[in-house]
Amino acid sequence: MRININLTSLLTTVLKICPRCGATNDKKKFIGAFCEDCFAERVKIEVPRAITYQICKTCGRTRTAKWEHLSNRALEKLALREIKGKFNNVRFIFPDSGDGTASAVFLVQAGDSFIEIPKQFELVQKKTQCEDCSRTSSGYFEAIIQLRGDERKVAKMRDTLVRSLQRKTFISRIEEQKHGGVDLYVGSNKEVFALVEELGLRAEITYTLHGVKNGSRIYRTTYCIRLI
C-alpha cells in the first residue's frame, strides 16, 4: 500500500510564522498569531524614563501620599503612580540607595497563560525637607507635656511618650527641670491629646494664646501630668 505525503502541505500545517519578525513556532513560543517577543512588544505599558521623587535630607523620609520612611513599598507606590497600562501583577527591583537604575517585570495574561515583560527606568531623588523637620529646626510646637512627680516614674513615662510621639509627629526639644520633672515640646497637639487619652493619663490642661492667623486665634496647649 502506497501513502502519498505532501511535505509542503505538512510543513504549512505544522509551522507558524510570525508576521512581524518572521520567527517560526519551532523556535519560539507563539501567542495567537505572534511570537511571544512580538506579542510583548505590542502590549502597551508606559513606563517613564525617569521617576523623580522627594526625599527629606534631614530624616530620610520620602513623600508618597504622605511622608514615610524610605522602603521598597514606598518606592512601589511612587512607581505605580507613574506607570500606565494594563497588567496582572508587577515585580520591582530597586537600587539599595533608592537612586539609580530600577527594573520592573510585568506579568500580563496572554491567552491561557502569562508572559513577563521587563522594563527599566531611572529613580531620581530630589533633596528637600519635610514639614516636620522644617518645623523642628525652627523650634515649632503646638503642645507641651509637663511630667512631674516620682523621678523613676517620670523617666519611664518620658521614654514611653517619646517613642510613641516620634512615630506620629515630632518633638522640638526636651527640657529637664531643675527641681525634677521633664517638659516635652511636641509638634502636634492632636497627637498629644490622642496619646494621653489612649494611655489613660490624668492631665491638667491649660491653653495659652500664641498668635492670630487669618483672623483666627492660635493656642498652645499644656498638659501637666503628675506621677505619684
One Martini backbone bead per residue (centre of mass of N, CA, C, O) as a GRO file, in nm:
protein
  228
    1MET     BB    1   0.095   0.037   0.024
    2ARG     BB    2   0.049   0.373  -0.077
    3ILE     BB    3   0.175   0.687   0.072
    4ASN     BB    4   0.097   1.020   0.022
    5ILE     BB    5   0.317   1.299   0.098
    6ASN     BB    6   0.278   1.642   0.158
    7LEU     BB    7   0.526   1.838   0.269
    8THR     BB    8   0.421   2.127   0.231
    9SER     BB    9   0.155   2.084   0.382
   10LEU     BB   10   0.280   1.992   0.652
   11LEU     BB   11   0.449   2.251   0.715
   12THR     BB   12   0.208   2.449   0.708
   13THR     BB   13   0.061   2.315   0.950
   14VAL     BB   14   0.293   2.328   1.169
   15LEU     BB   15   0.388   2.610   1.089
   16LYS     BB   16   0.459   2.924   1.225
   17ILE     BB   17   0.450   3.277   1.125
   18CYS     BB   18   0.564   3.572   1.208
   19PRO     BB   19   0.452   3.882   1.077
   20ARG     BB   20   0.691   4.061   1.211
   21CYS     BB   21   0.977   3.858   1.224
   22GLY     BB   22   0.957   3.536   1.112
   23ALA     BB   23   0.913   3.348   1.322
   24THR     BB   24   0.893   3.019   1.448
   25ASN     BB   25   0.737   2.759   1.642
   26ASP     BB   26   1.023   2.597   1.662
   27LYS     BB   27   1.166   2.856   1.826
   28LYS     BB   28   0.892   2.982   1.935
   29LYS     BB   29   0.656   3.109   2.119
   30PHE     BB   30   0.302   3.135   2.083
   31ILE     BB   31   0.055   3.413   2.055
   32GLY     BB   32  -0.124   3.336   1.841
   33ALA     BB   33   0.019   3.501   1.563
   34PHE     BB   34   0.252   3.558   1.770
   35CYS     BB   35   0.526   3.591   1.911
   36GLU     BB   36   0.618   3.661   2.231
   37ASP     BB   37   0.790   3.914   2.166
   38CYS     BB   38   0.583   4.066   1.984
   39PHE     BB   39   0.355   4.064   2.186
   40ALA     BB   40   0.503   4.231   2.405
   41GLU     BB   41   0.543   4.489   2.221
   42ARG     BB   42   0.217   4.533   2.198
   43VAL     BB   43   0.213   4.599   2.485
   44LYS     BB   44   0.072   4.868   2.678
   45ILE     BB   45   0.343   4.996   2.873
   46GLU     BB   46   0.406   5.291   3.057
   47VAL     BB   47   0.743   5.400   3.122
   48PRO     BB   48   0.936   5.610   3.250
   49ARG     BB   49   1.262   5.701   3.236
   50ALA     BB   50   1.186   5.891   3.491
   51ILE     BB   51   1.164   5.904   3.859
   52THR     BB   52   1.072   6.166   4.067
   53TYR     BB   53   1.156   6.226   4.418
   54GLN     BB   54   1.105   6.302   4.747
   55ILE     BB   55   1.365   6.376   4.999
   56CYS     BB   56   1.471   6.400   5.314
   57LYS     BB   57   1.776   6.534   5.434
   58THR     BB   58   1.724   6.467   5.745
   59CYS     BB   59   1.529   6.182   5.774
   60GLY     BB   60   1.471   6.015   5.485
   61ARG     BB   61   1.203   6.067   5.388
   62THR     BB   62   0.923   6.005   5.177
   63ARG     BB   63   0.692   6.116   4.921
   64THR     BB   64   0.375   6.032   4.885
   65ALA     BB   65   0.090   6.085   5.033
   66LYS     BB   66   0.318   6.082   5.246
   67TRP     BB   67   0.541   6.080   5.497
   68GLU     BB   68   0.793   5.820   5.466
   69HIS     BB   69   0.980   5.564   5.487
   70LEU     BB   70   1.223   5.431   5.313
   71SER     BB   71   1.102   5.189   5.072
   72ASN     BB   72   0.983   4.961   4.860
   73ARG     BB   73   0.687   5.036   4.906
   74ALA     BB   74   0.717   5.339   4.850
   75LEU     BB   75   0.834   5.304   4.560
   76GLU     BB   76   0.593   5.156   4.443
   77LYS     BB   77   0.391   5.385   4.469
   78LEU     BB   78   0.546   5.583   4.287
   79ALA     BB   79   0.558   5.408   4.029
   80LEU     BB   80   0.249   5.340   3.992
   81ARG     BB   81   0.171   5.644   3.944
   82GLU     BB   82   0.342   5.648   3.650
   83ILE     BB   83   0.209   5.398   3.540
   84LYS     BB   84   0.081   5.269   3.223
   85GLY     BB   85  -0.157   5.010   3.210
   86LYS     BB   86  -0.207   4.658   3.159
   87PHE     BB   87  -0.186   4.431   3.444
   88ASN     BB   88  -0.155   4.174   3.687
   89ASN     BB   89   0.155   4.225   3.761
   90VAL     BB   90   0.445   4.334   3.973
   91ARG     BB   91   0.813   4.351   3.976
   92PHE     BB   92   1.055   4.503   4.174
   93ILE     BB   93   1.390   4.661   4.127
   94PHE     BB   94   1.590   4.828   4.358
   95PRO     BB   95   1.806   5.033   4.465
   96ASP     BB   96   1.938   5.066   4.774
   97SER     BB   97   1.940   5.396   4.762
   98GLY     BB   98   1.698   5.495   4.556
   99ASP     BB   99   1.928   5.554   4.326
  100GLY     BB  100   1.867   5.471   3.990
  101THR     BB  101   1.843   5.171   3.850
  102ALA     BB  102   1.537   5.020   3.754
  103SER     BB  103   1.299   4.743   3.769
  104ALA     BB  104   1.027   4.586   3.575
  105VAL     BB  105   0.798   4.302   3.605
  106PHE     BB  106   0.541   4.208   3.396
  107LEU     BB  107   0.225   4.052   3.427
  108VAL     BB  108   0.066   3.899   3.140
  109GLN     BB  109  -0.204   3.807   2.975
  110ALA     BB  110  -0.191   3.515   2.733
  111GLY     BB  111  -0.451   3.376   2.714
  112ASP     BB  112  -0.383   3.086   2.911
  113SER     BB  113  -0.139   3.264   2.988
  114PHE     BB  114   0.184   3.404   3.078
  115ILE     BB  115   0.385   3.703   3.068
  116GLU     BB  116   0.700   3.870   3.068
  117ILE     BB  117   0.771   4.231   3.113
  118PRO     BB  118   1.048   4.420   3.079
  119LYS     BB  119   1.166   4.717   3.260
  120GLN     BB  120   1.326   5.044   3.260
  121PHE     BB  121   1.441   5.290   3.514
  122GLU     BB  122   1.480   5.600   3.678
  123LEU     BB  123   1.588   5.707   3.994
  124VAL     BB  124   1.517   6.036   4.140
  125GLN     BB  125   1.644   6.246   4.377
  126LYS     BB  126   1.489   6.508   4.577
  127LYS     BB  127   1.606   6.737   4.780
  128THR     BB  128   1.458   6.811   5.099
  129GLN     BB  129   1.200   6.920   5.339
  130CYS     BB  130   1.006   6.841   5.574
  131GLU     BB  131   0.776   6.969   5.784
  132ASP     BB  132   0.886   6.854   6.048
  133CYS     BB  133   1.187   6.944   6.014
  134SER     BB  134   1.128   7.241   5.973
  135ARG     BB  135   0.989   7.280   6.251
  136THR     BB  136   1.210   7.173   6.432
  137SER     BB  137   1.434   7.383   6.346
  138SER     BB  138   1.230   7.627   6.446
  139GLY     BB  139   1.070   7.525   6.722
  140TYR     BB  140   0.807   7.400   6.678
  141PHE     BB  141   0.485   7.406   6.864
  142GLU     BB  142   0.161   7.296   7.029
  143ALA     BB  143   0.281   7.127   7.279
  144ILE     BB  144   0.299   7.056   7.639
  145ILE     BB  145   0.469   6.821   7.845
  146GLN     BB  146   0.430   6.781   8.197
  147LEU     BB  147   0.647   6.610   8.412
  148ARG     BB  148   0.562   6.497   8.744
  149GLY     BB  149   0.750   6.356   9.019
  150ASP     BB  150   0.862   6.066   9.018
  151GLU     BB  151   1.158   6.001   8.877
  152ARG     BB  152   1.114   5.713   8.755
  153LYS     BB  153   0.834   5.765   8.631
  154VAL     BB  154   0.918   5.997   8.450
  155ALA     BB  155   1.130   5.846   8.282
  156LYS     BB  156   0.938   5.624   8.174
  157MET     BB  157   0.724   5.815   8.047
  158ARG     BB  158   0.909   5.963   7.857
  159ASP     BB  159   0.988   5.717   7.682
  160THR     BB  160   0.701   5.644   7.595
  161LEU     BB  161   0.625   5.915   7.459
  162VAL     BB  162   0.855   5.941   7.258
  163ARG     BB  163   0.807   5.682   7.096
  164SER     BB  164   0.513   5.748   7.011
  165LEU     BB  165   0.545   6.040   6.890
  166GLN     BB  166   0.774   5.979   6.670
  167ARG     BB  167   0.565   5.814   6.485
  168LYS     BB  168   0.355   6.087   6.440
  169THR     BB  169   0.571   6.310   6.511
  170PHE     BB  170   0.736   6.576   6.691
  171ILE     BB  171   1.028   6.688   6.886
  172SER     BB  172   1.183   6.978   6.955
  173ARG     BB  173   1.211   6.941   7.282
  174ILE     BB  174   1.398   6.866   7.593
  175GLU     BB  175   1.334   6.951   7.940
  176GLU     BB  176   1.509   6.974   8.227
  177GLN     BB  177   1.433   7.015   8.557
  178LYS     BB  178   1.566   7.126   8.850
  179HIS     BB  179   1.306   7.004   9.036
  180GLY     BB  180   1.206   6.816   8.846
  181GLY     BB  181   1.133   6.695   8.554
  182VAL     BB  182   0.958   6.721   8.226
  183ASP     BB  183   0.970   6.879   7.897
  184LEU     BB  184   0.758   6.850   7.609
  185TYR     BB  185   0.792   6.953   7.269
  186VAL     BB  186   0.516   6.938   7.043
  187GLY     BB  187   0.387   6.949   6.720
  188SER     BB  188   0.111   6.782   6.801
  189ASN     BB  189  -0.184   6.811   6.968
  190LYS     BB  190  -0.350   6.577   6.859
  191GLU     BB  191  -0.147   6.349   6.942
  192VAL     BB  192  -0.139   6.408   7.241
  193PHE     BB  193  -0.435   6.371   7.311
  194ALA     BB  194  -0.456   6.076   7.207
  195LEU     BB  195  -0.236   5.957   7.400
  196VAL     BB  196  -0.358   6.034   7.671
  197GLU     BB  197  -0.615   5.871   7.623
  198GLU     BB  198  -0.485   5.590   7.567
  199LEU     BB  199  -0.322   5.589   7.859
  200GLY     BB  200  -0.499   5.722   8.089
  201LEU     BB  201  -0.426   6.016   8.155
  202ARG     BB  202  -0.391   6.269   8.395
  203ALA     BB  203  -0.466   6.613   8.301
  204GLU     BB  204  -0.369   6.943   8.306
  205ILE     BB  205  -0.535   7.188   8.107
  206THR     BB  206  -0.388   7.449   7.912
  207TYR     BB  207  -0.413   7.779   7.754
  208THR     BB  208  -0.218   7.965   7.503
  209LEU     BB  209  -0.172   8.246   7.340
  210HIS     BB  210   0.013   8.280   7.027
  211GLY     BB  211  -0.193   8.390   6.797
  212VAL     BB  212  -0.275   8.514   6.461
  213LYS     BB  213  -0.460   8.347   6.184
  214ASN     BB  214  -0.676   8.450   5.964
  215GLY     BB  215  -0.845   8.558   6.232
  216SER     BB  216  -0.728   8.329   6.416
  217ARG     BB  217  -0.672   8.177   6.703
  218ILE     BB  218  -0.368   8.061   6.860
  219TYR     BB  219  -0.296   7.770   7.050
  220ARG     BB  220  -0.135   7.645   7.336
  221THR     BB  221  -0.081   7.327   7.496
  222THR     BB  222  -0.096   7.212   7.839
  223TYR     BB  223   0.033   6.909   8.001
  224CYS     BB  224  -0.018   6.809   8.333
  225ILE     BB  225   0.168   6.535   8.478
  226ARG     BB  226   0.120   6.339   8.769
  227LEU     BB  227   0.362   6.124   8.936
  228ILE     BB  228   0.322   5.911   9.236
   0.00000   0.00000   0.00000
